[in-house]
């Protein structure tokens, strides 16, 4: 039987002034043109500042995002984004691009276009798993939900996966984007063909953000 939340709510995306979340971020860019691999590890902080009314008359939360290379470094100057709840969905606006991050009701049958409010190409999302217990890093969470792009796939030559994990009364716990091509495209018949695709990346991006701290200040 399908799991259904009792009522639409914002439990998985709380918008409380003074709330902050800190993530460890790892990103690796594989550049086949320059035959180069660029890896970055850093921390990102999202601070929920104040409520305000947008030019469109929507009540939104201003979110300040800043970065640092290590926990001992000072945070960078923040960049401002915002988020709001409207009707049956949650919107997060990053670099003036609106993303529908959650859609109600929280049901496995619910699907939505993450980019439907902006100019980016359509990308359909779904709830991959609802109300389960899991470890994120070394921290245990309960009542977790996972969203995933319906375009996710893996073949012997490429892979695409975009997913987000949310904690009840917490917000985003984990985000992962994998968009890669493999060396199989250029080396048909080579010994690399039998390797897992993540072991024979030719080009693309692997991005992971993991929540490590949250609180109020």
KOLVO-21072 format. One line per field, with one value per residue (C-alpha): y, z, x; residue number from 1. Coordinates in nm, 3 decimals. Layout:
<rs>
py <- [Y;...]
pz <- [Z;...]
px <- [X;...]
num <- [NUM;...]
</rs>
This chain:
<rs>
py <- [0.000;0.343;0.561;0.901;1.194;1.304;1.659;1.876;2.057;2.234;1.997;1.899;2.257;2.470;2.842;2.984;3.306;3.247;2.884;2.768;2.454;2.371;2.118;1.942;1.964;1.749;1.819;1.667;1.800;1.572;1.774;1.557;1.856;1.950;1.595;1.739;1.649;1.923;1.824;2.066;2.006;2.291;2.389;2.573;2.749;2.847;3.100;3.176;3.550;3.726;3.707;3.960;4.024;3.972;4.204;3.952;3.984;3.647;3.609;3.456;3.374;3.543;3.284;3.385;3.131;3.149;2.923;2.838;2.592;2.444;2.477;2.698;2.953;3.257;3.242;3.424;3.722;3.580;3.566;3.609;3.359;3.299;3.034;3.032;2.800;2.842;2.633;2.274;2.319;2.457;2.690;2.773;3.057;3.031;3.285;3.408;3.062;2.913;2.541;2.347;2.132;1.962;1.894;1.799;1.563;1.352;1.040;0.798;0.875;1.252;1.389;1.743;1.950;2.092;2.370;2.462;2.817;2.909;2.893;2.570;2.252;2.039;1.787;1.561;1.460;1.198;1.073;0.781;0.679;0.815;0.816;0.588;0.579;0.625;0.738;1.054;1.059;0.939;1.086;0.880;1.036;0.913;0.998;1.084;1.142;1.122;1.296;1.184;1.294;1.065;1.097;0.904;0.615;0.420;0.242;0.110;0.447;0.713;0.788;1.058;1.080;1.381;1.322;1.508;1.375;1.574;1.532;1.608;1.948;1.983;2.041;1.924;1.654;1.544;1.635;1.437;1.506;1.263;1.351;1.162;0.991;0.704;0.618;0.339;0.585;0.614;0.275;0.011;-0.329;-0.201;-0.357;-0.071;-0.198;-0.438;-0.177;-0.008;0.319;0.524;0.374;0.482;0.842;1.043;1.369;1.523;1.621;1.445;1.672;1.577;1.796;1.641;1.816;1.823;2.094;2.288;2.520;2.878;3.192]
pz <- [0.000;-0.091;0.189;0.211;0.443;0.651;0.517;0.297;0.520;0.521;0.774;0.523;0.433;0.749;0.687;1.027;1.064;1.228;1.115;0.947;0.780;0.697;0.430;0.333;-0.045;-0.280;-0.651;-0.929;-1.284;-1.557;-1.861;-2.164;-2.379;-2.157;-2.022;-1.673;-1.353;-1.103;-0.751;-0.485;-0.123;0.077;0.316;0.227;0.473;0.424;0.673;0.682;0.736;0.725;0.565;0.293;0.018;-0.337;-0.627;-0.724;-0.383;-0.249;0.113;0.098;0.319;0.232;0.240;0.261;0.119;0.191;0.149;0.309;0.219;0.568;0.904;1.030;0.750;0.760;0.561;0.230;0.173;0.137;-0.176;-0.132;-0.251;-0.136;-0.093;-0.055;-0.026;-0.275;-0.312;-0.322;-0.379;-0.238;-0.451;-0.403;-0.616;-0.684;-0.908;-1.008;-1.132;-0.952;-0.875;-0.751;-0.491;-0.326;-0.441;-0.224;-0.141;-0.027;-0.221;-0.431;-0.722;-0.708;-0.993;-1.093;-1.329;-1.119;-1.375;-1.458;-1.320;-1.504;-1.847;-1.808;-1.989;-1.825;-1.570;-1.411;-1.048;-0.828;-0.470;-0.472;-0.109;0.180;0.559;0.620;0.855;0.726;0.798;0.634;0.701;1.061;1.175;1.198;1.080;1.080;0.867;0.574;0.218;-0.111;-0.440;-0.767;-1.128;-1.340;-1.604;-1.390;-1.573;-1.602;-1.906;-2.001;-2.158;-1.939;-1.619;-1.492;-1.141;-0.950;-0.606;-0.281;0.069;0.320;0.697;0.888;1.059;0.924;0.550;0.293;0.430;0.115;-0.252;-0.527;-0.897;-1.128;-1.497;-1.672;-1.992;-1.988;-2.186;-2.348;-2.619;-2.744;-2.656;-2.776;-2.715;-2.456;-2.114;-1.954;-2.092;-1.802;-1.534;-1.342;-1.508;-1.209;-1.264;-1.628;-1.634;-1.939;-1.882;-1.666;-1.308;-0.975;-0.698;-0.342;-0.049;0.297;0.600;0.893;1.122;1.183;1.447;1.520;1.557]
px <- [0.000;0.131;0.265;0.094;0.164;-0.137;-0.143;0.076;0.324;0.659;0.813;1.081;1.168;1.140;1.176;1.275;1.473;1.811;1.833;2.153;2.284;2.649;2.744;3.063;3.083;3.290;3.287;3.494;3.494;3.631;3.747;3.812;3.916;4.211;4.250;4.223;4.040;3.954;3.851;3.731;3.636;3.488;3.209;2.891;2.663;2.301;2.167;1.794;1.792;1.456;1.114;1.040;0.788;0.914;0.838;0.568;0.403;0.520;0.625;0.974;1.270;1.599;1.878;2.244;2.487;2.862;3.164;3.498;3.774;3.816;3.637;3.922;3.878;3.650;3.327;3.317;3.091;2.739;2.528;2.154;1.895;1.542;1.275;0.898;0.600;0.319;0.008;0.130;0.502;0.829;1.041;1.409;1.548;1.925;2.102;1.753;1.655;1.351;1.354;1.051;1.228;0.930;0.576;0.278;0.125;0.418;0.323;0.523;0.290;0.359;0.572;0.663;0.878;1.159;1.219;0.862;0.884;1.204;1.366;1.565;1.462;1.196;1.323;1.066;1.116;0.955;0.965;1.206;1.149;0.940;0.951;1.249;1.549;1.902;2.258;2.387;2.757;2.774;2.441;2.122;1.795;1.438;1.133;1.360;1.235;1.428;1.352;1.510;1.508;1.292;1.564;1.813;1.976;2.301;2.445;2.787;2.872;2.714;2.526;2.292;2.149;2.020;1.874;1.807;1.742;1.536;1.497;1.179;1.198;1.554;1.556;1.808;2.038;2.216;2.236;2.404;2.447;2.627;2.641;2.922;3.034;3.283;3.594;3.394;3.288;3.647;3.791;3.550;3.707;3.953;4.006;3.813;3.483;3.429;3.497;3.212;3.124;3.246;3.592;3.619;3.494;3.591;3.405;3.134;3.060;3.021;2.885;2.792;2.683;2.638;2.489;2.735;2.597;2.277;2.137;2.030;2.233]
num <- [1;2;3;4;5;6;7;8;9;10;11;12;13;14;15;16;17;18;19;20;21;22;23;24;25;26;27;28;29;30;31;32;33;34;35;36;37;38;39;40;41;42;43;44;45;46;47;48;49;50;51;52;53;54;55;56;57;58;59;60;61;62;63;64;65;66;67;68;69;70;71;72;73;74;75;76;77;78;79;80;81;82;83;84;85;86;87;88;89;90;91;92;93;94;95;96;97;98;99;100;101;102;103;104;105;106;107;108;109;110;111;112;113;114;115;116;117;118;119;120;121;122;123;124;125;126;127;128;129;130;131;132;133;134;135;136;137;138;139;140;141;142;143;144;145;146;147;148;149;150;151;152;153;154;155;156;157;158;159;160;161;162;163;164;165;166;167;168;169;170;171;172;173;174;175;176;177;178;179;180;181;182;183;184;185;186;187;188;189;190;191;192;193;194;195;196;197;198;199;200;201;202;203;204;205;206;207;208;209;210;211;212;213;214;215;216;217]
</rs>
